[in-house]
Amino acid sequence: MIEIGRVHLEDCNSPRKAFYQLFLLEKEEGVYLIEKKSGGGEKVFDRRVWESSSREEASRMFDSIVRRKTDPARKSLRHYQIVAYFFVQRGTV
C-alpha cells in the first residue's frame, strides 16, 4: 500500500485535544482508500475507510473533507486547523 497523502488537524480550543487525521492510500492499481481517524489526546475514538476507483475522485473527496473541517464558518463547535499536510503529486511516486 502506498501513502499518497496525509493531513493532521487539531482543534486547539478542545479540552480533550481533539484531532482528525486523513490518509489517502493506493491499495492496488486502480483502488484508492481514504482512511479517517479521529479522537482526543492519544486515543482514536473513530476510524472509517472509504474506497474509490480513481485517484482524482479520491483526491477530491480528501480535499473536500479538509475544506469542511477547516472552514471557520462551520456550524460545529469543533474548528480544526491544519497541523501537518503531506501530498504526493501525480507522477512523483
Buried (B, 14 or more C-beta within 10 A) or exposed (E): EEBBBBBBBBBEEBEEBBBBBBBBBBEEEEBBBBBBBBBBEEEEEEEEEEEBEEBEEBBEBBBEBBEEBBEEEEEEEEBBEEEEEEBBEEEEE
